[in-house]
């Protein structure tokens, strides 16, 4: 086992990793920008190193600074968390060259799954169901027209290097196709420095269901159940739950087997997530693989009993997971609490938190780096907390989440707590009858409702 791990991240995920390290008896090193000097992950780590000014590219994305921090503190491994450098194959490679263990997959595995077109080709080769579409990148409009004739409309054009909901265009009619194809390539070039795009049939009103996998260095992989992430706004998840309301034992087995096959096909190591679209007939299609820990990992921990961060660290140290079994017990829901104003189109709300009263009680977990007096910096993602509740049934979990949200008091900045409270009373959410477009097309937030 490692003696010391550097956490190349910030905020709640850095604090979450520190907790697991402490329980494993591992010393921790936090890195931070000048804007994060007062963050809790800096306070609770055994050591802390300032790596630069607020801008991510000058601090949390600056590989030489992070490696220097690891070397001066004699850290043996680096945990990247999620975001920033977590899926950066070059960072994984450089860590290896400096005899520092990257807690995550190899550079080759990251590259295989990081490029969506390559990942799709890999899935086809390994007989994992995929959405009908192009065989990889479509470089000319003439080729794009041929693909469109084969799969029909509506279709979706995706940047091969895209992510986080960026670099995608849905085309409903043939007359709009050429314009959107050209615009998507231009946007991909601007956003990702890579104009490559591919084309898929657009699955209307799908459910977004992802399978959590864990793989070791000895050729073993296991599926740790699923999460339903259908509630999204602008392609960003806002609520996740485990298990999925639409899941059946037979579907879970088939999706779990497909996810394990996907991981084994690229010699994957560590925790990862294979994401699928599921239609109303319970057909599922591979969408992408995230080669890192996910924001929403706590709901899987709550229903399986596994500490996923601890398992990441153990497999990075050579632990063998052969014989791991999975039993899904209860139901868990996570609400992402963002410093945003839902009354004004979710505009960011940075500033000082003047009052911070966390909820408590049975089955309530709060992952956060925020506290009374904490100043939310305007330079990073707006998520300041993850509220997770667990109960015996989904209905009980919804009731518990409603109660916990009502107890959760944050003043000084606007948050999405009121939005989530109203969501708990939405009849379609209560029935589990939602798709990835539900929040944008059907759910209406009423700021007057208390």
KABEL-V688977 format. One record per residue. PSI is psi in whole degrees, -180 to 180 (none if undefined). BURIAL is I if it has 9 or more other C-alpha atoms within 8 Angstrom, else O. Layout:
psi->[PSI & PSI]
burial->[BURIAL & BURIAL]
This chain:
psi->[152 & 150 & -32 & 134 & 134 & 136 & 111 & 62 & -171 & 178 & -148 & -35 & -35 & -43 & -39 & -43 & -41 & -41 & -46 & -39 & -45 & -40 & -21 & 0 & 27 & 134 & 151 & 149 & 123 & 145 & 151 & 152 & 168 & -26 & -17 & 19 & -28 & 12 & 151 & -29 & -28 & -39 & -34 & -10 & 157 & -34 & 156 & 138 & 125 & 129 & 9 & -177 & 178 & -41 & 131 & -39 & -17 & 2 & -85 & -16 & 3 & 97 & -46 & -38 & -40 & -43 & -39 & -41 & -39 & -40 & -40 & -21 & 1 & 39 & 136 & -19 & 159 & 127 & 121 & -7 & -138 & 158 & -171 & -114 & 12 & -32 & 32 & 107 & -35 & -40 & -43 & -43 & -45 & -38 & -45 & -39 & -24 & 15 & 35 & 126 & 122 & 120 & 88 & -172 & 171 & 163 & -39 & -41 & -41 & -45 & -39 & -36 & -18 & -33 & 118 & -38 & -43 & -42 & -42 & -42 & -39 & -41 & -41 & -44 & -33 & 17 & 33 & 129 & 134 & 158 & 132 & 137 & -159 & 152 & 78 & -156 & 141 & 108 & -20 & 156 & -30 & -43 & -38 & -40 & -39 & -42 & -44 & -38 & -37 & -42 & -20 & 178 & 153 & 155 & 169 & 134 & 130 & 138 & 130 & -32 & 12 & 176 & 164 & 27 & 0 & 154 & 35 & 140 & 125 & 133 & 117 & -32 & 147 & -32 & -21 & 1 & -51 & -45 & -46 & -34 & -48 & -41 & -37 & -40 & -41 & -44 & -39 & -40 & -43 & -45 & -36 & 2 & 31 & 111 & -1 & 136 & 160 & 169 & 139 & 157 & 140 & 113 & 113 & 140 & 49 & 163 & 145 & 109 & 131 & 146 & 126 & 126 & 159 & 131 & 146 & -174 & 4 & 15 & 17 & 144 & 147 & 143 & 128 & 45 & -175 & 164 & 141 & 121 & 34 & -26 & 104 & 154 & 120 & 45 & 13 & 128 & 141 & -19 & 138 & 153 & 155 & 133 & 175 & 139 & -24 & 0 & 144 & 157 & -39 & -42 & -40 & -41 & -46 & -43 & -38 & -42 & -41 & -41 & -41 & -42 & -40 & -44 & -46 & -28 & -21 & 18 & 50 & 148 & 132 & -164 & 142 & 167 & 128 & 119 & 137 & 152 & 137 & 126 & -180 & -18 & 10 & 25 & 139 & 149 & 132 & 135 & -56 & 169 & 130 & 118 & 55 & 178 & 147 & 156 & -42 & 15 & -26 & -32 & -33 & -41 & -42 & -35 & -10 & -22 & -2 & 136 & 105 & -33 & -43 & -41 & -38 & -48 & -41 & -44 & -31 & -28 & 2 & 5 & 142 & 126 & 9 & 132 & -3 & 133 & 157 & 125 & 122 & 120 & 126 & -167 & 137 & 140 & 139 & 129 & 128 & 120 & 111 & 148 & 76 & 157 & 102 & -18 & -21 & 60 & 33 & 37 & 144 & 148 & 75 & 164 & -170 & 133 & 116 & -32 & 132 & 104 & 106 & 150 & 163 & -162 & 175 & 133 & 18 & 130 & 137 & 117 & 112 & 156 & 6 & 160 & 169 & 127 & -10 & 135 & 118 & 118 & 150 & 9 & -10 & -175 & 148 & -4 & 126 & -11 & 155 & 118 & 120 & 130 & 152 & 138 & 180 & -36 & 166 & -42 & -44 & -36 & -40 & -44 & -40 & -40 & -42 & -46 & -43 & -41 & -39 & -27 & -22 & 110 & 120 & 122 & 156 & -30 & 160 & 146 & 173 & 11 & -48 & -36 & -45 & -36 & -45 & -33 & -35 & -22 & 1 & 126 & -36 & -39 & -41 & -31 & -9 & 20 & 72 & 158 & -178 & -17 & 2 & -47 & -31 & -22 & -24 & -35 & 129 & 118 & 131 & 104 & -16 & -19 & 127 & none]
burial->[O & O & I & I & I & I & I & I & I & I & I & I & I & I & I & I & I & I & O & I & I & I & O & O & O & I & I & I & I & I & I & I & I & I & I & I & I & O & I & I & I & I & O & O & I & O & O & I & I & I & I & I & I & I & O & I & O & I & I & I & I & I & O & O & I & I & I & O & I & I & O & O & O & O & I & I & I & I & I & I & I & I & O & I & I & I & I & I & I & O & I & I & I & O & I & I & O & O & O & I & I & I & I & I & I & I & I & O & I & I & I & I & I & I & I & I & I & I & I & I & I & I & I & I & O & I & O & I & I & I & I & O & I & I & O & I & I & I & O & O & I & O & I & I & O & O & I & I & O & O & I & O & I & I & I & I & I & I & I & I & I & I & O & O & I & O & I & I & I & I & I & O & O & O & O & I & I & O & O & I & I & O & O & I & I & I & I & I & I & O & O & I & O & I & I & I & I & I & I & I & I & I & O & O & I & I & I & I & I & I & I & I & I & I & I & I & I & O & O & I & I & I & I & I & I & I & I & I & I & I & I & I & I & O & O & O & I & I & I & I & I & I & I & I & O & O & O & O & O & O & I & I & O & O & I & I & I & I & I & I & I & I & I & I & I & I & O & I & I & I & I & I & I & I & I & I & I & I & I & O & O & O & O & I & I & I & I & I & I & I & I & I & I & I & O & O & I & I & I & I & I & I & I & I & O & O & O & I & I & I & I & I & I & I & I & I & O & O & I & I & I & O & O & O & O & O & O & O & O & I & I & I & I & I & I & I & I & I & I & I & I & I & O & O & O & O & O & O & I & I & I & I & I & I & I & I & O & O & I & O & O & O & O & I & O & I & I & I & I & I & O & O & O & I & O & O & I & O & O & O & O & I & I & I & I & I & I & I & I & I & I & I & O & I & O & I & I & I & I & I & I & I & O & I & I & O & I & I & I & I & I & I & I & I & I & I & I & I & I & I & I & I & O & I & O & I & O & O & I & I & O & O & O & I & I & I & I & I & I & O & O & O & O & O & O & O & O & O & O & O]
